[in-house]
Amino acid sequence: MSHRILLLGAPGAGKGTQSKKLAEEYEVDHVTTGDALRANKDMETEFGTPRSFMEAGELVPDPVVNEIVEAALSDADGFVLDGYPRNLEQAEFLSDITDLDAVVFLDVDEEELVSRLTGRRMDPETGDIYHVEYDWPDDETIQERLVQREDDEEETVRERLRVYRENTEPVIEHFRERGDLVEVDGEASPEDVFDRITDVVET
């Protein structure tokens, strides 16, 4: 059977890591809003193409994102959805167009999220991401050239989390009220988190 899984969680909660593993485990598509928009950037909608907004540096409006996600999901034989829905309107749209088998919220304390995000370092030569606590390279040459992206500075991180809470709390409530939401402790080891998510999907 093909699974339709929605993974929710704040930036730094581990959605990307878990989504990729789930997509491999169940041989389904890993659908992210960013990938869907890039893959369909010239798709005509009544509001214009995603490209027109992206090139202007503007947020792609909800109706356009909704159409793109609907197209990506209709092409998929099962999926893990990551990074969508970002607000209540998108959540209601998603509930109208598909029946989800599992809605999993990765619950991580805010200070842990800040620690995870501010600890990230990027290798400007390869684009690889490391972490000062969890994933530090052995190679001293690499260590010396690692930089912290502006996105990962504490002030920016806290603002991203504030915006996330403001927009996405209603999404979590939407699925909780429908009785679909299962919360998983996202602070356990990645292996334990993965095992808990697969337990939810398979029950």
N, CA, C and O of each residue as an XYZ file, in Angstrom:
812
protein
N       0.842     -1.194      0.000
C       0.000      0.000      0.000
C       0.875      1.240      0.000
O       1.924      1.272      0.644
N       0.442      2.255     -0.722
C       1.243      3.482     -0.744
C       0.751      4.414      0.361
O      -0.450      4.595      0.560
N       1.709      4.996      1.067
C       1.380      5.825      2.227
C       1.315      7.295      1.856
O       2.037      7.757      0.972
N       0.436      8.034      2.546
C       0.346      9.494      2.384
C       0.593     10.108      3.752
O      -0.274     10.102      4.626
N       1.801     10.637      3.915
C       2.266     11.072      5.230
C       2.525     12.579      5.213
O       3.123     13.108      4.276
N       2.067     13.258      6.264
C       2.382     14.679      6.439
C       3.245     14.815      7.679
O       2.893     14.331      8.755
N       4.384     15.482      7.512
C       5.295     15.703      8.634
C       5.293     17.191      8.972
O       5.585     18.028      8.119
N       4.961     17.515     10.225
C       4.935     18.907     10.683
C       6.001     19.103     11.759
O       6.334     18.174     12.496
N       6.530     20.325     11.837
C       7.510     20.627     12.882
C       8.210     21.930     12.550
O       8.231     22.366     11.399
N       8.782     22.545     13.574
C       9.454     23.836     13.410
C      10.754     23.669     12.620
O      11.246     22.552     12.464
N      11.311     24.782     12.119
C      12.661     24.709     11.537
C      13.613     24.110     12.563
O      13.621     24.525     13.722
N      14.419     23.129     12.140
C      15.359     22.490     13.062
C      14.803     21.266     13.769
O      15.512     20.610     14.532
N      13.514     20.950     13.515
C      12.916     19.797     14.215
C      13.347     18.467     13.596
O      13.164     17.412     14.204
N      13.918     18.512     12.390
C      14.384     17.266     11.754
C      13.475     16.749     10.658
O      13.588     15.594     10.248
N      12.559     17.610     10.173
C      11.606     17.152      9.138
C      12.313     16.661      7.887
O      11.967     15.613      7.340
N      13.316     17.428      7.428
C      14.002     17.057      6.177
C      14.650     15.693      6.271
O      14.496     14.853      5.384
N      15.386     15.479      7.370
C      16.086     14.194      7.587
C      15.084     13.041      7.620
O      15.266     12.030      6.941
N      14.026     13.202      8.415
C      13.052     12.116      8.578
C      12.260     11.886      7.296
O      11.955     10.745      6.948
N      11.925     12.970      6.591
C      11.148     12.821      5.347
C      11.903     11.988      4.325
O      11.331     11.107      3.683
N      13.204     12.276      4.179
C      14.007     11.523      3.198
C      14.032     10.038      3.559
O      13.875      9.176      2.694
N      14.234      9.749      4.854
C      14.286      8.342      5.297
C      12.940      7.645      5.069
O      12.892      6.492      4.642
N      11.839      8.369      5.364
C      10.507      7.780      5.185
C      10.227      7.519      3.704
O       9.668      6.485      3.341
N      10.622      8.469      2.857
C      10.392      8.303      1.414
C      11.128      7.069      0.895
O      10.610      6.334      0.055
N      12.355      6.848      1.409
C      13.128      5.658      1.005
C      12.482      4.387      1.557
O      12.334      3.389      0.851
N      12.102      4.446      2.837
C      11.533      3.266      3.507
C      10.272      2.775      2.797
O      10.094      1.573      2.599
N       9.401      3.704      2.418
C       8.108      3.320      1.843
C       8.051      3.475      0.321
O       7.012      3.250     -0.301
N       9.193      3.865     -0.268
C       9.279      4.037     -1.733
C       8.172      4.950     -2.255
O       7.445      4.614     -3.190
N       8.072      6.126     -1.611
C       7.104      7.138     -2.035
C       7.854      8.434     -2.329
O       9.047      8.546     -2.047
N       7.147      9.411     -2.898
C       7.777     10.687     -3.239
C       7.973     11.555     -1.997
O       7.117     11.598     -1.114
N       9.112     12.245     -1.944
C       9.340     13.252     -0.901
C       8.956     14.596     -1.523
O       9.671     15.113     -2.381
N       7.834     15.154     -1.091
C       7.322     16.389     -1.700
C       7.572     17.555     -0.746
O       7.045     17.588      0.365
N       8.390     18.514     -1.201
C       8.564     19.754     -0.438
C       8.022     20.892     -1.289
O       8.019     20.818     -2.518
N       7.562     21.948     -0.619
C       7.012     23.082     -1.364
C       8.063     23.641     -2.315
O       7.777     23.921     -3.479
N       9.298     23.802     -1.798
C      10.369     24.380     -2.622
C      10.622     23.569     -3.879
O      10.700     24.123     -4.976
N      10.752     22.240     -3.720
C      11.003     21.374     -4.884
C       9.832     21.427     -5.862
O      10.028     21.486     -7.076
N       8.603     21.406     -5.315
C       7.410     21.419     -6.179
C       7.346     22.718     -6.976
O       7.005     22.712     -8.159
N       7.675     23.825     -6.327
C       7.656     25.119     -7.026
C       8.739     25.172     -8.099
O       8.500     25.650     -9.209
N       9.930     24.678     -7.763
C      11.018     24.710     -8.756
C      10.683     23.815     -9.950
O      10.958     24.165    -11.098
N      10.086     22.658     -9.663
C       9.776     21.712    -10.750
C       8.658     22.229    -11.651
O       8.578     21.860    -12.822
N       7.797     23.084    -11.101
C       6.635     23.564    -11.862
C       6.621     25.082    -11.980
O       5.558     25.703    -11.996
N       7.817     25.676    -12.061
C       7.841     27.140    -11.952
C       7.182     27.850    -13.133
O       6.861     29.035    -13.049
N       6.982     27.120    -14.237
C       6.321     27.759    -15.388
C       4.865     27.306    -15.547
O       4.231     27.564    -16.570
N       4.349     26.626    -14.517
C       2.959     26.179    -14.600
C       2.026     27.398    -14.539
O       2.138     28.233    -13.642
N       1.118     27.481    -15.498
C       0.188     28.614    -15.542
C      -0.927     28.420    -14.517
O      -1.580     27.377    -14.483
N      -1.137     29.436    -13.684
C      -2.303     29.449    -12.804
C      -3.020     30.772    -13.074
O      -2.496     31.641    -13.770
N      -4.198     30.913    -12.528
C      -4.930     32.161    -12.807
C      -4.244     33.369    -12.168
O      -4.592     34.513    -12.461
N      -3.266     33.109    -11.289
C      -2.559     34.212    -10.632
C      -1.176     34.451    -11.252
O      -0.424     35.305    -10.784
N      -0.845     33.694    -12.304
C       0.486     33.786    -12.893
C       1.299     32.540    -12.580
O       0.807     31.612    -11.940
N       2.550     32.526    -13.037
C       3.418     31.359    -12.804
C       4.218     31.583    -11.516
O       4.460     32.724    -11.122
N       4.627     30.487    -10.863
C       5.502     30.649     -9.692
C       6.759     31.450    -10.024
O       7.236     32.237     -9.207
N       7.301     31.238    -11.252
C       8.535     31.931    -11.638
C       8.386     33.450    -11.505
O       9.310     34.138    -11.069
N       7.204     33.967    -11.891
C       7.028     35.428    -11.877
C       7.180     35.987    -10.462
O       7.686     37.094    -10.277
N       6.743     35.222     -9.472
C       6.881     35.682     -8.077
C       8.305     35.449     -7.563
O       8.883     36.294     -6.879
N       8.858     34.268     -7.915
C      10.190     33.915     -7.412
C      11.244     34.900     -7.942
O      12.139     35.323     -7.211
N      11.115     35.253     -9.225
C      12.121     36.151     -9.805
C      11.991     37.565     -9.255
O      12.961     38.324     -9.238
N      10.788     37.917     -8.805
C      10.587     39.244     -8.203
C      10.975     39.238     -6.723
O      10.909     40.266     -6.049
N      11.384     38.050     -6.223
C      11.766     37.937     -4.821
C      10.580     38.005     -3.874
O      10.725     38.332     -2.696
N       9.383     37.688     -4.415
C       8.177     37.757     -3.586
C       7.757     36.355     -3.153
O       8.110     35.357     -3.781
N       6.991     36.309     -2.059
C       6.413     35.033     -1.635
C       5.383     34.596     -2.668
O       4.589     35.405     -3.148
N       5.404     33.323     -3.001
C       4.401     32.802     -3.941
C       3.067     32.722     -3.190
O       3.004     32.113     -2.122
N       1.997     33.329     -3.732
C       0.721     33.351     -2.990
C       0.129     31.954     -2.778
O       0.377     31.031     -3.554
N      -0.660     31.825     -1.704
C      -1.253     30.534     -1.341
C      -1.953     29.819     -2.499
O      -1.715     28.629     -2.701
N      -2.817     30.511     -3.274
C      -3.540     29.783     -4.323
C      -2.597     29.132     -5.341
O      -2.884     28.056     -5.865
N      -1.465     29.800     -5.614
C      -0.496     29.243     -6.572
C       0.208     28.043     -5.938
O       0.350     26.995     -6.568
N       0.649     28.203     -4.681
C       1.302     27.091     -3.972
C       0.351     25.894     -3.909
O       0.758     24.756     -4.141
N      -0.924     26.164     -3.591
C      -1.907     25.083     -3.480
C      -2.024     24.306     -4.792
O      -2.051     23.075     -4.789
N      -2.094     25.028     -5.908
C      -2.223     24.351     -7.213
C      -1.006     23.492     -7.514
O      -1.121     22.376     -8.020
N       0.176     24.042     -7.188
C       1.424     23.322     -7.464
C       1.496     22.049     -6.609
O       1.855     20.980     -7.102
N       1.151     22.181     -5.327
C       1.196     21.012     -4.427
C       0.169     19.977     -4.870
O       0.444     18.778     -4.859
N      -1.016     20.444     -5.261
C      -2.049     19.506     -5.720
C      -1.545     18.725     -6.936
O      -1.764     17.518     -7.040
N      -0.864     19.427     -7.859
C      -0.316     18.753     -9.046
C       0.740     17.723     -8.642
O       0.766     16.614     -9.174
N       1.613     18.099     -7.694
C       2.686     17.182     -7.256
C       2.097     15.941     -6.580
O       2.581     14.829     -6.789
N       1.047     16.136     -5.766
C       0.458     15.001     -5.046
C      -0.325     14.101     -5.992
O      -0.345     12.882     -5.821
N      -0.975     14.706     -6.997
C      -1.779     13.878     -7.913
C      -0.879     13.013     -8.794
O      -1.303     11.968     -9.286
N       0.381     13.460     -8.993
C       1.337     12.669     -9.791
C       1.989     11.562     -8.962
O       2.590     10.640     -9.514
N       1.869     11.656     -7.632
C       2.628     10.764     -6.747
C       1.794      9.545     -6.359
O       0.600      9.644     -6.073
N       2.464      8.391     -6.357
C       1.823      7.180     -5.824
C       2.305      7.037     -4.383
O       3.199      6.245     -4.087
N       1.696      7.815     -3.500
C       2.172      7.886     -2.124
C       3.193      9.000     -1.974
O       3.928      9.303     -2.914
N       3.243      9.616     -0.790
C       4.157     10.746     -0.612
C       4.430     10.998      0.866
O       3.677     10.586      1.748
N       5.549     11.699      1.097
C       5.813     12.328      2.397
C       5.841     13.822      2.115
O       6.657     14.294      1.323
N       4.957     14.559      2.760
C       4.830     15.994      2.519
C       5.551     16.739      3.638
O       5.306     16.503      4.821
N       6.457     17.654      3.237
C       7.349     18.300      4.199
C       7.421     19.791      3.846
O       7.817     20.148      2.736
N       7.037     20.666      4.798
C       7.110     22.102      4.546
C       5.805     22.703      4.039
O       5.762     23.886      3.702
N       4.767     21.923      3.980
C       3.436     22.371      3.568
C       2.448     21.517      4.355
O       2.705     20.323      4.510
N       1.357     22.036      4.853
C       0.872     23.414      4.759
C       1.539     24.320      5.799
O       1.885     23.889      6.898
N       1.707     25.595      5.412
C       2.354     26.571      6.303
C       1.351     27.431      7.050
O       1.722     28.124      7.997
N       0.091     27.400      6.646
C      -0.911     28.205      7.357
C      -2.262     27.489      7.274
O      -2.393     26.458      6.614
N      -3.252     28.047      7.947
C      -4.543     27.375      8.080
C      -5.241     27.201      6.730
O      -5.843     26.160      6.468
N      -5.158     28.230      5.872
C      -5.819     28.121      4.551
C      -5.253     26.951      3.765
O      -5.994     26.188      3.146
N      -3.922     26.815      3.795
C      -3.296     25.691      3.084
C      -3.695     24.363      3.720
O      -3.899     23.376      3.014
N      -3.806     24.328      5.045
C      -4.180     23.081      5.737
C      -5.594     22.654      5.338
O      -5.858     21.476      5.100
N      -6.492     23.636      5.269
C      -7.884     23.310      4.895
C      -7.943     22.828      3.455
O      -8.690     21.904      3.136
N      -7.156     23.452      2.583
C      -7.094     23.035      1.182
C      -6.587     21.592      1.086
O      -7.149     20.775      0.357
N      -5.523     21.293      1.829
C      -4.940     19.945      1.799
C      -5.958     18.906      2.262
O      -6.070     17.835      1.667
N      -6.699     19.224      3.322
C      -7.703     18.275      3.833
C      -8.798     18.020      2.798
O      -9.392     16.942      2.769
N      -9.061     19.017      1.949
C     -10.094     18.858      0.914
C      -9.633     17.987     -0.249
O     -10.446     17.307     -0.876
N      -8.300     18.005     -0.549
C      -7.858     17.333     -1.789
C      -7.301     15.936     -1.562
O      -7.151     15.179     -2.521
N      -6.990     15.571     -0.318
C      -6.402     14.238     -0.126
C      -6.740     13.700      1.260
O      -6.973     14.466      2.195
N      -6.764     12.376      1.383
C      -6.905     11.734      2.699
C      -5.520     11.311      3.152
O      -4.854     10.519      2.484
N      -5.090     11.835      4.281
C      -3.761     11.510      4.794
C      -3.835     10.271      5.676
O      -4.784     10.093      6.440
N      -2.821      9.415      5.561
C      -2.762      8.219      6.407
C      -2.159      8.537      7.772
O      -2.494      7.900      8.771
N      -1.269      9.525      7.808
C      -0.606      9.869      9.068
C      -0.222     11.339      9.056
O       0.333     11.834      8.075
N      -0.520     12.041     10.157
C      -0.082     13.427     10.346
C       0.764     13.429     11.611
O       0.247     13.258     12.716
N       2.077     13.626     11.440
C       3.009     13.516     12.562
C       3.630     14.882     12.846
O       4.159     15.539     11.950
N       3.553     15.298     14.116
C       4.156     16.560     14.536
C       5.395     16.246     15.364
O       5.312     15.596     16.406
N       6.553     16.721     14.884
C       7.799     16.517     15.625
C       7.919     17.620     16.677
O       8.160     18.782     16.350
N       7.749     17.242     17.927
C       7.708     18.205     19.014
C       9.113     18.391     19.590
O       9.699     17.451     20.126
N       9.649     19.616     19.476
C      10.993     19.913     19.979
C      10.938     21.239     20.735
O      10.358     22.212     20.252
N      11.541     21.273     21.916
C      11.565     22.472     22.738
C      12.278     23.619     22.005
O      13.234     23.394     21.262
N      11.795     24.855     22.227
C      12.348     25.995     21.485
C      13.849     26.169     21.695
O      14.572     26.450     20.740
N      14.333     26.005     22.935
C      15.774     26.211     23.168
C      16.606     25.149     22.442
O      17.718     25.418     21.988
N      16.052     23.952     22.343
C      16.743     22.891     21.588
C      16.791     23.250     20.100
O      17.803     23.024     19.437
N      15.692     23.810     19.578
C      15.663     24.242     18.170
C      16.716     25.321     17.927
O      17.441     25.284     16.933
N      16.790     26.285     18.854
C      17.768     27.378     18.713
C      19.176     26.800     18.707
O      20.013     27.203     17.899
N      19.439     25.856     19.607
C      20.769     25.239     19.690
C      21.096     24.488     18.386
O      22.210     24.577     17.870
N      20.116     23.756     17.871
C      20.353     23.005     16.623
C      20.644     23.947     15.457
O      21.559     23.708     14.669
N      19.859     25.019     15.356
C      19.982     25.899     14.187
C      21.207     26.802     14.270
O      21.900     27.003     13.273
N      21.479     27.354     15.469
C      22.630     28.262     15.574
C      23.949     27.495     15.536
O      25.002     28.085     15.295
N      23.898     26.169     15.777
C      25.123     25.358     15.749
C      25.515     24.900     14.348
O      26.558     24.271     14.168
N      24.680     25.214     13.354
C      24.991     24.751     11.996
C      26.106     25.599     11.375
O      26.169     26.813     11.568
N      26.969     24.933     10.637
C      28.037     25.629      9.914
C      28.087     25.093      8.485
O      27.883     23.902      8.250
N      28.360     25.989      7.534
C      28.385     25.582      6.129
C      29.797     25.651      5.579
O      30.571     26.549      5.911
N      30.117     24.680      4.726
C      31.376     24.704      3.986
C      31.121     25.489      2.695
O      30.413     25.001      1.815
N      31.687     26.698      2.566
C      31.391     27.527      1.390
C      31.849     26.889      0.082
O      31.359     27.246     -0.990
N      32.795     25.937      0.169
C      33.301     25.325     -1.079
C      32.397     24.210     -1.591
O      32.262     24.018     -2.799
N      31.775     23.472     -0.663
C      30.968     22.309     -1.095
C      29.481     22.499     -0.831
O      28.649     21.797     -1.406
N      29.141     23.465      0.052
C      27.729     23.628      0.425
C      27.291     22.638      1.503
O      26.138     22.658      1.934
N      28.218     21.763      1.942
C      27.869     20.777      2.984
C      27.601     21.481      4.308
O      28.231     22.485      4.638
N      26.649     20.927      5.060
C      26.294     21.503      6.358
C      26.815     20.587      7.466
O      26.629     19.370      7.430
N      27.472     21.203      8.448
C      27.964     20.473      9.615
C      27.306     21.072     10.862
O      26.525     22.020     10.778
N      27.644     20.490     12.024
C      27.102     21.037     13.274
C      28.177     20.983     14.356
O      28.891     19.989     14.487
N      28.284     22.069     15.131
C      29.368     22.150     16.112
C      29.261     21.055     17.174
O      30.272     20.641     17.742
N      28.039     20.586     17.445
C      27.878     19.553     18.478
C      27.742     18.152     17.906
O      28.358     17.208     18.401
N      26.920     18.020     16.847
C      26.503     16.675     16.423
C      27.273     16.135     15.214
O      27.271     14.930     14.963
N      27.918     17.012     14.481
C      28.458     16.533     13.197
C      29.627     17.418     12.774
O      29.539     18.132     11.776
N      30.715     17.369     13.531
C      31.870     18.228     13.260
C      32.864     17.460     12.392
O      33.169     16.308     12.701
N      33.383     18.065     11.304
C      34.300     17.316     10.430
C      35.646     17.059     11.119
O      36.106     17.867     11.926
N      36.264     15.929     10.789
C      37.581     15.605     11.360
C      38.681     16.405     10.667
O      39.719     16.696     11.261
N      38.446     16.750      9.429
C      39.465     17.413      8.608
C      39.637     18.874      9.049
O      38.704     19.672      8.958
N      40.849     19.214      9.532
C      41.078     20.572     10.055
C      40.952     21.631      8.970
O      40.532     22.755      9.244
N      41.310     21.284      7.753
C      41.192     22.246      6.646
C      39.731     22.643      6.450
O      39.412     23.811      6.229
N      38.853     21.643      6.536
C      37.416     21.929      6.400
C      36.950     22.749      7.602
O      36.230     23.736      7.449
N      37.371     22.329      8.808
C      36.962     23.053     10.031
C      37.239     24.544      9.904
O      36.408     25.375     10.270
N      38.433     24.879      9.373
C      38.860     26.277      9.344
C      38.046     27.128      8.368
O      37.955     28.345      8.533
N      37.461     26.499      7.362
C      36.735     27.338      6.387
C      35.218     27.363      6.608
O      34.486     28.002      5.853
N      34.756     26.661      7.650
C      33.309     26.640      7.896
C      32.809     28.003      8.363
O      33.484     28.700      9.120
N      31.613     28.372      7.899
C      31.026     29.667      8.274
C      29.593     29.453      8.753
O      28.942     28.464      8.416
N      29.120     30.419      9.554
C      27.725     30.399      9.985
C      26.926     31.265      9.009
O      27.258     32.427      8.774
N      25.858     30.673      8.442
C      25.013     31.450      7.533
C      24.202     32.464      8.336
O      23.900     32.252      9.510
N      23.858     33.569      7.678
C      23.052     34.598      8.354
C      21.754     34.003      8.893
O      21.292     34.363      9.975
N      21.176     33.088      8.120
C      19.927     32.429      8.515
C      20.038     31.721      9.855
O      19.042     31.531     10.554
N      21.270     31.328     10.211
C      21.475     30.517     11.408
C      21.988     31.338     12.593
O      22.338     30.771     13.628
N      22.038     32.665     12.455
C      22.419     33.500     13.598
C      21.231     33.582     14.562
O      20.075     33.530     14.142
N      21.533     33.710     15.863
C      20.484     33.540     16.881
C      19.285     34.476     16.677
O      18.136     34.045     16.771
N      19.556     35.749     16.399
C      18.443     36.696     16.257
C      17.514     36.281     15.114
O      16.290     36.335     15.236
N      18.129     35.864     13.998
C      17.339     35.417     12.829
C      16.573     34.151     13.156
O      15.406     34.012     12.790
N      17.231     33.226     13.846
C      16.607     31.947     14.212
C      15.373     32.184     15.079
O      14.319     31.594     14.840
N      15.506     33.044     16.082
C      14.369     33.293     16.978
C      13.209     33.949     16.232
O      12.043     33.678     16.519
N      13.542     34.817     15.269
C      12.481     35.451     14.472
C      11.804     34.411     13.572
O      10.583     34.422     13.418
N      12.597     33.517     12.979
C      12.015     32.454     12.138
C      11.072     31.577     12.960
O      10.009     31.183     12.481
N      11.461     31.273     14.188
C      10.625     30.424     15.043
C       9.349     31.164     15.456
O       8.282     30.560     15.561
N       9.469     32.486     15.690
C       8.276     33.271     16.046
C       7.279     33.270     14.886
O       6.082     33.066     15.087
N       7.788     33.501     13.663
C       6.918     33.513     12.473
C       6.304     32.132     12.263
O       5.124     32.005     11.936
N       7.125     31.098     12.458
C       6.629     29.719     12.321
C       5.462     29.478     13.276
O       4.411     28.974     12.880
N       5.670     29.853     14.556
C       4.614     29.623     15.557
C       3.326     30.348     15.170
O       2.231     29.789     15.234
N       3.488     31.601     14.770
C       2.325     32.424     14.421
C       1.517     31.792     13.291
O       0.289     31.745     13.347
N       2.219     31.305     12.265
C       1.527     30.770     11.081
C       1.104     29.320     11.236
O       0.058     28.913     10.730
N       1.913     28.546     11.931
C       1.726     27.096     11.868
C       0.986     26.514     13.062
O       0.460     25.405     12.975
N       0.932     27.248     14.192
C       0.134     26.741     15.327
C      -1.299     26.406     14.875
O      -1.815     25.349     15.239
N      -1.959     27.289     14.084
C      -3.324     26.971     13.648
C      -3.391     25.698     12.791
O      -4.403     24.997     12.790
N      -2.307     25.408     12.063
C      -2.257     24.188     11.244
C      -2.276     22.965     12.165
O      -3.008     22.004     11.931
N      -1.455     23.023     13.216
C      -1.374     21.906     14.162
C      -2.738     21.703     14.828
O      -3.205     20.574     14.978
N      -3.374     22.822     15.227
C      -4.707     22.738     15.850
C      -5.734     22.143     14.884
O      -6.586     21.349     15.284
N      -5.644     22.534     13.604
C      -6.567     22.039     12.577
C      -6.549     20.503     12.542
O      -7.598     19.859     12.557
N      -5.338     19.932     12.495
C      -5.234     18.470     12.413
C      -5.529     17.808     13.762
O      -6.021     16.681     13.819
N      -5.218     18.531     14.851
C      -5.538     17.980     16.178
C      -7.055     17.866     16.339
O      -7.566     16.857     16.827
N      -7.771     18.926     15.918
C      -9.240     18.916     16.044
C      -9.878     17.835     15.179
O     -10.918     17.280     15.531
N      -9.251     17.542     14.052
C      -9.766     16.477     13.176
C      -9.466     15.087     13.730
O      -9.978     14.083     13.235
N      -8.626     15.048     14.767
C      -8.261     13.753     15.360
C      -7.177     13.033     14.592
O      -6.961     11.836     14.784
N      -6.475     13.775     13.700
C      -5.460     13.131     12.853
C      -4.054     13.228     13.436
O      -3.183     12.429     13.092
N      -3.829     14.204     14.315
C      -2.460     14.550     14.700
C      -1.878     13.575     15.719
O      -2.515     13.251     16.721
N      -0.663     13.116     15.450
C       0.080     12.321     16.434
C       1.378     13.072     16.722
O       2.121     13.417     15.803
N       1.644     13.321     17.999
C       2.873     14.033     18.371
C       3.965     13.017     18.683
O       3.742     12.021     19.372
N       5.160     13.303     18.151
C       6.322     12.443     18.388
C       7.409     13.325     18.996
O       7.633     14.449     18.546
N       8.084     12.803     20.025
C       9.161     13.563     20.666
C      10.330     13.677     19.695
O      11.027     12.698     19.429
N      10.535     14.878     19.171
C      11.599     15.082     18.183
C      12.969     15.263     18.792
O      13.945     15.486     18.076
N      13.055     15.168     20.143
C      14.359     15.357     20.792
C      15.089     14.043     21.025
O      16.229     14.034     21.487
N      14.429     12.931     20.704
C      15.104     11.630     20.813
C      16.149     11.527     19.687
O      16.264     12.432     18.860
N      16.896     10.439     19.661
C      17.896     10.264     18.589
C      17.156     10.125     17.259
O      16.010      9.676     17.236
N      17.800     10.508     16.143
C      17.127     10.396     14.839
C      16.585      8.993     14.570
O      15.532      8.842     13.950
N      17.310      7.958     15.038
C      16.855      6.575     14.823
C      15.562      6.305     15.595
O      14.626      5.700     15.072
N      15.528      6.774     16.867
C      14.325      6.569     17.686
C      13.138      7.334     17.105
O      12.021      6.820     17.054
N      13.395      8.567     16.669
C      12.314      9.373     16.079
C      11.757      8.654     14.851
O      10.543      8.579     14.662
N      12.653      8.130     14.025
C      12.225      7.422     12.815
C      11.374      6.196     13.175
O      10.339      5.950     12.555
N      11.815      5.437     14.172
C      11.057      4.245     14.598
C       9.656      4.632     15.078
O       8.676      3.946     14.788
N       9.581      5.746     15.818
C       8.272      6.174     16.337
C       7.351      6.612     15.200
O       6.152      6.336     15.214
N       7.934      7.298     14.218
C       7.096      7.739     13.083
C       6.583      6.517     12.313
O       5.411      6.470     11.941
N       7.446      5.535     12.073
C       6.997      4.357     11.311
C       5.941      3.582     12.098
O       5.043      2.981     11.508
N       6.047      3.593     13.430
C       4.990      2.961     14.255
C       3.639      3.641     13.993
O       2.612      2.976     13.855
N       3.662      4.973     13.928
C       2.421      5.731     13.692
C       1.861      5.410     12.303
O       0.664      5.178     12.132
N       2.763      5.405     11.321
C       2.329      5.186      9.930
C       1.718      3.796      9.773
O       0.766      3.613      9.015
N       2.268      2.823     10.490
C       1.864      1.434     10.261
C       0.733      0.957     11.181
O       0.308     -0.196     11.101
N       0.246      1.855     12.060
C      -0.859      1.417     12.926
C      -2.195      1.784     12.289
O      -3.249      1.502     12.858
